[in-house]
């Protein structure tokens, strides 16, 4: 989860600066690297979970990663902690 949150925060910061990025390239980096063995769909769903947690705070989430409808409490707590560790208020 940490690698997904790290990548998500990178995309969020680029978005906030108005800079372009290619989501599919970032997903590819993850499935070929730290999340090897995961599918592209599972990485995308992780991003949707992160969007859901960020959306709960009223912050803008990364475009294209619609917040997941159901995020389990253990995942929600982990995502909050990982975001906070990276300087994202949640």
ZAPAKOL-495384 format. One line per field, with one value per atom (N, C-alpha, C): residue in one letter; chain; atom name; x, y, z. Coordinates in Angstrom, 2 decimals. Layout:
REM ZAPAKOL-495384
code <- A;...;
unit <- A;...;
site <- CA;...;
x <- X;...;
y <- Y;...;
z <- Z;...;
END
This chain:
REM ZAPAKOL-495384
code <- X;X;X;X;X;X;X;X;X;X;X;X;X;X;X;X;X;X;X;X;X;X;X;X;X;X;X;X;X;X;X;X;X;X;X;X;X;X;X;X;X;X;X;X;X;X;X;X;X;X;X;X;X;X;X;X;X;X;X;X;X;X;X;X;X;X;X;X;X;X;X;X;X;X;X;X;X;X;X;X;X;X;X;X;X;X;X;X;X;X;X;X;X;X;X;X;X;X;X;X;X;X;X;X;X;X;X;X;X;X;X;X;X;X;X;X;X;X;X;X;X;X;X;X;X;X;X;X;X;X;X;X;X;X;X;X;X;X;X;X;X;X;X;X;X;X;X;X;X;X;X;X;X;X;X;X;X;X;X;X;X;X;X;X;X;X;X;X;X;X;X;X;X;X;X;X;X;X;X;X;X;X;X;X;X;X;X;X;X;X;X;X;X;X;X;X;X;X;X;X;X;X;X;X;X;X;X;X;X;X;X;X;X;X;X;X;X;X;X;X;X;X;X;X;X;X;X;X;X;X;X;X;X;X;X;X;X;X;X;X;X;X;X;X;X;X;X;X;X;X;X;X;X;X;X;X;X;X;X;X;X;X;X;X;X;X;X;X;X;X;
unit <- A;A;A;A;A;A;A;A;A;A;A;A;A;A;A;A;A;A;A;A;A;A;A;A;A;A;A;A;A;A;A;A;A;A;A;A;A;A;A;A;A;A;A;A;A;A;A;A;A;A;A;A;A;A;A;A;A;A;A;A;A;A;A;A;A;A;A;A;A;A;A;A;A;A;A;A;A;A;A;A;A;A;A;A;A;A;A;A;A;A;A;A;A;A;A;A;A;A;A;A;A;A;A;A;A;A;A;A;A;A;A;A;A;A;A;A;A;A;A;A;A;A;A;A;A;A;A;A;A;A;A;A;A;A;A;A;A;A;A;A;A;A;A;A;A;A;A;A;A;A;A;A;A;A;A;A;A;A;A;A;A;A;A;A;A;A;A;A;A;A;A;A;A;A;A;A;A;A;A;A;A;A;A;A;A;A;A;A;A;A;A;A;A;A;A;A;A;A;A;A;A;A;A;A;A;A;A;A;A;A;A;A;A;A;A;A;A;A;A;A;A;A;A;A;A;A;A;A;A;A;A;A;A;A;A;A;A;A;A;A;A;A;A;A;A;A;A;A;A;A;A;A;A;A;A;A;A;A;A;A;A;A;A;A;A;A;A;A;A;A;
site <- N;CA;C;N;CA;C;N;CA;C;N;CA;C;N;CA;C;N;CA;C;N;CA;C;N;CA;C;N;CA;C;N;CA;C;N;CA;C;N;CA;C;N;CA;C;N;CA;C;N;CA;C;N;CA;C;N;CA;C;N;CA;C;N;CA;C;N;CA;C;N;CA;C;N;CA;C;N;CA;C;N;CA;C;N;CA;C;N;CA;C;N;CA;C;N;CA;C;N;CA;C;N;CA;C;N;CA;C;N;CA;C;N;CA;C;N;CA;C;N;CA;C;N;CA;C;N;CA;C;N;CA;C;N;CA;C;N;CA;C;N;CA;C;N;CA;C;N;CA;C;N;CA;C;N;CA;C;N;CA;C;N;CA;C;N;CA;C;N;CA;C;N;CA;C;N;CA;C;N;CA;C;N;CA;C;N;CA;C;N;CA;C;N;CA;C;N;CA;C;N;CA;C;N;CA;C;N;CA;C;N;CA;C;N;CA;C;N;CA;C;N;CA;C;N;CA;C;N;CA;C;N;CA;C;N;CA;C;N;CA;C;N;CA;C;N;CA;C;N;CA;C;N;CA;C;N;CA;C;N;CA;C;N;CA;C;N;CA;C;N;CA;C;N;CA;C;N;CA;C;N;CA;C;N;CA;C;N;CA;C;N;CA;C;N;CA;C;N;CA;C;N;CA;C;N;CA;C;N;CA;C;N;CA;C;
x <- 0.82;0.00;0.86;2.01;2.87;3.30;3.65;4.08;2.93;1.72;0.55;0.27;0.36;0.12;1.20;2.43;3.53;3.27;2.89;2.60;1.39;0.37;-0.84;-0.51;0.27;0.65;1.44;2.30;3.05;2.10;1.10;0.11;-0.71;-1.09;-1.88;-1.12;0.14;0.97;1.16;1.37;1.48;0.18;-0.93;-2.24;-2.44;-2.08;-2.22;-1.36;-0.22;0.66;0.24;-0.78;-1.24;-0.34;0.45;1.37;0.74;1.04;0.49;1.25;0.55;1.13;0.25;0.80;0.06;-0.19;-1.45;-1.81;-1.40;-1.60;-1.28;0.22;1.06;2.51;2.87;2.21;2.48;2.02;0.88;0.40;1.39;1.88;2.86;4.12;4.60;5.79;5.56;4.37;4.06;3.98;3.26;3.09;4.37;5.29;6.57;7.63;7.30;8.26;7.73;7.47;7.13;5.84;4.93;3.69;3.64;4.82;4.91;4.04;3.31;2.39;0.96;0.78;-0.56;-1.01;-2.30;-2.83;-2.98;-3.09;-3.34;-4.65;-5.64;-6.95;-6.85;-6.03;-5.91;-5.21;-4.24;-3.56;-4.54;-5.31;-6.30;-7.30;-7.72;-8.67;-8.03;-6.75;-6.06;-6.12;-5.89;-5.97;-7.38;-8.40;-9.77;-10.03;-9.45;-9.55;-8.89;-7.74;-7.04;-7.89;-8.47;-9.36;-10.52;-11.07;-12.21;-11.81;-10.64;-10.18;-9.93;-9.31;-9.05;-10.37;-11.29;-12.58;-13.35;-13.20;-13.88;-13.46;-12.27;-11.77;-12.17;-12.83;-13.24;-12.17;-11.05;-9.97;-10.27;-9.63;-9.75;-8.88;-9.44;-8.69;-8.15;-7.30;-6.70;-7.80;-7.88;-8.86;-8.67;-9.78;-9.71;-9.73;-9.56;-9.63;-10.82;-12.00;-13.24;-13.20;-13.59;-13.55;-14.33;-13.72;-14.38;-15.55;-16.59;-17.77;-17.56;-16.80;-16.62;-15.13;-14.66;-13.27;-13.33;-12.74;-12.74;-12.00;-12.42;-11.81;-10.31;-9.84;-8.38;-7.63;-8.17;-7.53;-7.60;-8.74;-8.91;-7.87;-7.69;-6.71;-5.29;-4.96;-3.62;-3.39;-4.36;-4.22;-4.04;-4.83;-4.70;-3.30;-2.79;-1.45;-0.39;-0.49;0.50;0.44;-0.77;-0.90;-0.29;-0.60;-0.05;1.47;2.03;3.48;4.10;3.30;3.79;3.34;2.85;2.50;1.14;0.28;-1.07;-2.01;-2.66;-3.59;-4.85;-5.21;-6.44;-7.14;
y <- -1.20;0.00;1.26;1.21;2.39;2.89;1.98;2.39;3.05;2.53;3.11;4.51;4.68;6.00;6.97;6.53;7.39;7.88;6.96;7.33;8.24;7.97;8.80;10.22;10.35;11.68;12.43;11.72;12.35;12.88;12.07;12.53;13.70;13.63;14.69;16.01;15.95;17.17;17.72;16.84;17.29;17.95;17.33;17.88;19.26;19.39;20.68;21.76;21.37;22.34;22.59;21.87;22.04;21.35;20.39;19.68;18.37;18.01;16.79;15.56;14.45;13.15;12.11;10.93;9.86;8.77;8.63;7.67;6.25;5.88;4.50;4.22;5.22;5.04;4.81;5.54;5.39;4.02;3.57;2.23;1.18;1.37;0.43;0.37;1.53;1.56;0.72;0.80;0.07;-1.44;-1.85;-3.30;-3.95;-3.15;-3.69;-3.57;-2.83;-2.61;-3.05;-2.09;-2.45;-3.24;-3.17;-3.94;-5.07;-5.58;-6.69;-7.85;-8.43;-9.50;-9.01;-7.71;-7.12;-6.81;-6.82;-6.45;-4.93;-4.45;-3.03;-2.63;-3.51;-3.23;-3.11;-3.96;-3.88;-2.59;-2.15;-0.89;0.27;0.22;1.28;1.30;0.13;0.09;0.65;0.40;1.00;2.52;3.03;4.48;4.99;4.22;4.62;4.62;3.68;3.67;4.92;5.28;6.48;7.71;7.77;8.88;8.99;7.85;7.86;8.49;8.12;8.67;10.17;10.58;12.00;12.76;12.19;12.83;13.05;12.14;12.28;13.55;14.03;15.24;16.51;16.35;17.51;17.99;17.29;17.66;17.13;17.71;17.25;16.02;15.00;13.77;13.79;12.83;12.76;12.46;13.32;13.12;11.75;11.09;9.80;8.62;8.89;7.83;8.12;7.76;8.01;7.28;7.96;7.32;6.00;5.00;3.71;3.91;3.12;3.26;2.65;1.58;0.89;0.68;1.31;1.13;0.59;-0.56;-1.14;-0.26;-0.32;0.53;0.27;-0.98;-1.18;-0.50;-0.60;0.05;1.56;2.07;3.52;4.05;3.36;3.80;3.77;2.71;2.60;3.72;3.97;5.03;6.38;6.66;7.94;8.10;7.03;7.10;7.33;6.58;6.71;8.10;8.64;10.00;11.02;10.89;11.82;11.76;10.56;10.40;11.13;11.37;12.05;13.51;14.03;15.44;15.82;14.84;15.12;15.09;16.22;16.28;15.50;14.62;13.84;13.74;
z <- 0.00;0.00;0.00;0.66;0.75;-0.62;-1.51;-2.86;-3.61;-3.44;-4.11;-3.57;-2.26;-1.66;-2.12;-2.16;-2.62;-4.05;-4.93;-6.32;-6.40;-5.60;-5.60;-5.16;-4.10;-3.61;-4.68;-5.39;-6.48;-7.54;-7.93;-8.92;-8.38;-7.12;-6.51;-6.53;-6.19;-6.18;-7.59;-8.56;-9.94;-10.40;-10.06;-10.41;-9.79;-8.52;-7.83;-8.46;-9.04;-9.71;-11.16;-11.62;-12.99;-14.00;-13.54;-14.43;-14.89;-16.12;-16.70;-16.23;-16.20;-15.93;-16.60;-16.80;-17.46;-16.43;-16.04;-15.00;-15.37;-16.63;-17.04;-16.91;-17.12;-16.97;-15.50;-14.62;-13.19;-12.72;-13.20;-12.85;-13.37;-14.59;-15.15;-14.30;-13.85;-12.98;-11.73;-11.18;-9.95;-10.19;-11.25;-11.48;-11.99;-12.51;-12.94;-11.85;-10.78;-9.70;-8.36;-7.47;-6.08;-5.91;-6.86;-6.76;-7.78;-8.11;-9.05;-8.55;-9.45;-9.07;-8.93;-8.80;-8.76;-10.18;-10.38;-11.70;-11.78;-12.99;-13.20;-12.52;-12.62;-12.02;-10.50;-9.88;-8.42;-7.99;-8.78;-8.47;-8.64;-9.71;-9.93;-8.77;-8.29;-7.18;-5.91;-5.70;-4.55;-4.65;-5.86;-6.05;-5.76;-6.12;-5.83;-4.32;-3.60;-2.14;-1.56;-2.08;-1.61;-1.92;-3.11;-3.47;-2.49;-2.09;-1.16;0.17;0.68;1.96;1.83;0.75;0.53;0.35;-0.38;-0.62;0.68;1.63;2.93;3.66;3.36;4.03;3.30;2.15;1.37;0.41;0.38;-0.55;-1.94;-2.90;-4.28;-4.45;-5.09;-5.34;-6.76;-7.10;-8.43;-9.45;-10.45;-11.53;-12.16;-12.41;-13.07;-12.12;-10.83;-9.84;-8.92;-9.41;-8.70;-7.35;-6.28;-4.96;-4.92;-4.33;-4.14;-3.19;-3.38;-2.53;-1.15;-1.08;0.20;0.46;1.53;1.95;3.38;3.60;4.94;5.92;7.17;8.19;8.36;8.32;8.42;7.27;6.05;4.90;5.04;5.49;5.68;6.66;7.79;8.79;8.24;7.50;6.92;5.91;5.06;4.05;4.73;5.75;6.48;7.04;7.66;8.26;7.19;6.09;5.01;4.37;4.20;3.65;4.61;5.89;6.88;6.91;6.78;6.74;5.57;4.55;3.34;3.28;4.40;4.48;3.91;3.71;3.21;4.39;4.66;5.79;5.49;6.40;6.25;7.59;
END
